[in-house]
Amino acid sequence: MIQARGGAANNLALGLQSSKVGLMFKPEWIRFNWDLKKLDQDEPKLGGSLEIRKAEPGEWLQVFTVVERSYQAEQGWGVVRSDRIRELRDLLNKGMEDKKIEALVLQDGRRIIGASALLAEEGIPRSLVTGVCVLEEYRCRGAGVALLWKSLKHLADKGLERASVVTRSNLTACKFLYPKFDGTSEKLEELEALKLS
């Protein structure tokens, strides 16, 4: 064991420790897939004044604002967060205005507190474009589960047989939300870009 003194030596030791931690755990990209033919038809119940509705194309900025706040509240996105938020802003702006991307919003009264942007096309890298996004203060109340089910049902009603979402292995949704409704996971080498036709 190397013994060293002083600030530089302590910084070196801390640097070695943090580099070891970095090598031990690197979040991976995970894709969850659902067989929509097997989707449970029992819709999860929402409590109180919560409701889910289809967003209007002109509401893309409100949808993006909720998505951005949801991503910012989840520390697990780490260094890829800013690139991911930028990609989603561009996709929502273009896709919702062109009506290629549809979004469902979760409301508490008149306030939008959650969103899920959807692309109903077969053979694309992910049909839940943004994933299920719920503001931090509304999480752990079943709202995310209800929004996920409604998103999958919406895609099934559009004729899709399969749906997918891409997330990171260290996120709460990866552990507790996306396995619901028989979601199956697979590791990805990298995030495949989603291009609108």
C-alpha positions in Angstrom: 0.0 0.0 0.0 1.3 3.4 -0.9 1.4 6.0 1.9 1.5 9.6 0.9 1.1 13.0 2.6 -0.4 16.3 1.7 -3.3 17.6 -0.4 -2.0 16.4 -3.8 -1.5 12.9 -2.4 -5.0 12.9 -0.9 -6.5 14.1 -4.2 -4.6 11.3 -6.0 -5.9 8.7 -3.6 -9.5 10.1 -4.0 -9.1 10.1 -7.8 -8.0 6.5 -7.8 -11.0 5.5 -5.6 -13.5 7.4 -7.8 -12.0 5.8 -10.9 -12.4 2.4 -9.4 -16.1 3.2 -8.6 -16.6 4.4 -12.2 -15.2 1.1 -13.5 -17.4 -1.0 -11.2 -20.7 0.5 -12.4 -21.5 2.0 -15.7 -25.2 2.4 -16.5 -26.3 0.6 -19.6 -29.0 1.3 -22.1 -32.0 -1.0 -21.6 -34.9 -1.5 -24.0 -38.2 -2.8 -22.6 -40.6 -4.5 -24.9 -44.3 -5.3 -24.6 -46.4 -7.8 -26.5 -49.5 -5.6 -26.9 -51.7 -8.6 -27.8 -51.3 -9.7 -24.2 -51.9 -6.3 -22.6 -54.1 -6.6 -19.5 -57.4 -4.9 -20.2 -58.0 -3.8 -16.6 -57.1 -0.1 -16.6 -55.3 1.0 -13.5 -57.4 3.5 -11.5 -56.3 7.1 -11.0 -57.2 8.9 -7.8 -58.5 12.3 -7.0 -58.6 14.9 -9.7 -56.0 13.1 -11.9 -56.9 12.3 -15.5 -55.1 11.3 -18.7 -56.0 12.8 -22.1 -54.5 13.2 -25.5 -52.4 16.3 -25.9 -53.1 18.8 -28.7 -50.3 19.3 -31.3 -49.9 23.0 -30.1 -49.2 21.8 -26.6 -45.7 20.4 -27.5 -43.9 23.0 -25.3 -46.0 22.1 -22.2 -45.3 18.4 -22.9 -41.6 19.1 -23.3 -41.5 21.2 -20.1 -42.9 18.2 -18.0 -40.5 15.8 -19.8 -37.5 18.0 -19.1 -38.4 18.5 -15.4 -38.9 14.8 -15.0 -35.5 14.0 -16.6 -33.8 16.7 -14.5 -35.2 15.2 -11.3 -33.7 11.7 -12.1 -30.0 11.9 -11.2 -29.4 8.5 -12.9 -29.3 10.1 -16.3 -25.9 11.6 -15.5 -23.8 12.8 -18.4 -26.2 11.7 -21.1 -29.1 13.8 -19.7 -28.4 17.1 -21.7 -28.1 15.2 -25.0 -31.2 13.2 -24.3 -33.2 16.3 -23.4 -32.0 18.1 -26.5 -33.0 15.1 -28.7 -36.5 14.9 -27.1 -37.1 18.7 -27.5 -36.3 18.4 -31.2 -38.5 15.3 -31.7 -41.4 16.8 -29.8 -41.3 20.1 -31.6 -41.2 18.6 -35.1 -43.1 15.4 -34.4 -46.1 16.9 -32.5 -46.5 19.8 -34.9 -46.4 17.4 -37.9 -48.8 15.0 -36.0 -46.4 12.1 -36.4 -45.8 11.9 -32.6 -48.8 11.9 -30.3 -48.6 12.6 -26.6 -50.8 11.6 -23.7 -50.7 14.0 -20.7 -51.5 13.4 -17.1 -53.3 16.2 -15.5 -54.1 17.2 -11.9 -57.0 19.6 -12.4 -55.7 22.0 -15.1 -52.0 21.4 -14.4 -50.0 18.9 -16.7 -48.0 16.8 -14.3 -47.0 13.9 -16.6 -46.5 13.0 -20.3 -45.8 10.2 -22.6 -45.0 10.9 -26.3 -45.8 8.0 -28.7 -44.8 7.1 -32.2 -47.2 4.4 -33.6 -44.9 2.8 -36.2 -43.7 -0.7 -36.5 -40.0 -1.5 -36.6 -38.7 1.7 -34.9 -36.1 1.7 -32.0 -38.7 2.9 -29.5 -42.4 3.7 -29.7 -42.6 5.4 -26.2 -40.5 8.3 -27.5 -40.0 10.1 -24.1 -40.8 7.2 -21.8 -43.3 7.8 -19.1 -42.5 11.1 -17.4 -44.1 12.2 -14.2 -43.1 15.2 -12.1 -41.2 14.2 -9.0 -43.8 15.4 -6.5 -46.5 13.2 -8.1 -44.4 9.9 -8.2 -45.2 6.8 -6.2 -48.9 7.3 -6.4 -49.7 4.9 -9.2 -49.9 7.8 -11.8 -46.9 6.5 -13.8 -48.4 3.0 -13.9 -51.7 4.4 -15.2 -49.9 6.5 -17.8 -47.8 3.5 -19.0 -50.9 1.4 -19.4 -52.7 4.1 -21.2 -49.7 4.6 -23.5 -49.5 0.9 -24.3 -53.3 0.7 -24.9 -53.1 3.7 -27.2 -50.4 2.0 -29.3 -52.4 -1.3 -29.3 -55.5 0.6 -30.5 -53.4 2.1 -33.3 -52.7 -1.5 -34.5 -49.2 -2.0 -33.1 -48.5 -5.6 -31.9 -45.3 -4.6 -30.0 -44.2 -1.5 -28.1 -40.8 -0.5 -26.7 -39.0 2.1 -24.6 -35.4 2.8 -24.0 -34.0 3.8 -20.6 -30.9 3.5 -18.4 -30.3 0.5 -16.1 -29.9 2.7 -13.0 -33.2 4.6 -13.2 -36.2 4.0 -11.0 -38.5 3.4 -14.0 -36.2 0.6 -15.1 -36.5 -1.2 -11.8 -40.1 -0.5 -10.8 -42.2 0.8 -13.7 -41.3 -0.7 -17.1 -41.3 -4.4 -15.9 -45.1 -3.9 -15.3 -47.6 -5.4 -17.8 -45.0 -8.1 -18.6 -42.4 -5.8 -20.0 -39.2 -7.7 -20.9 -35.8 -6.1 -21.0 -32.7 -6.4 -23.2 -29.4 -4.6 -23.0 -28.3 -2.3 -25.8 -24.8 -1.3 -26.8 -25.8 2.2 -27.5 -28.9 4.4 -28.0 -30.2 4.2 -31.5 -31.3 7.6 -32.9 -35.0 7.9 -33.6 -35.7 9.6 -36.9 -39.1 10.8 -38.1 -40.0 9.8 -41.6 
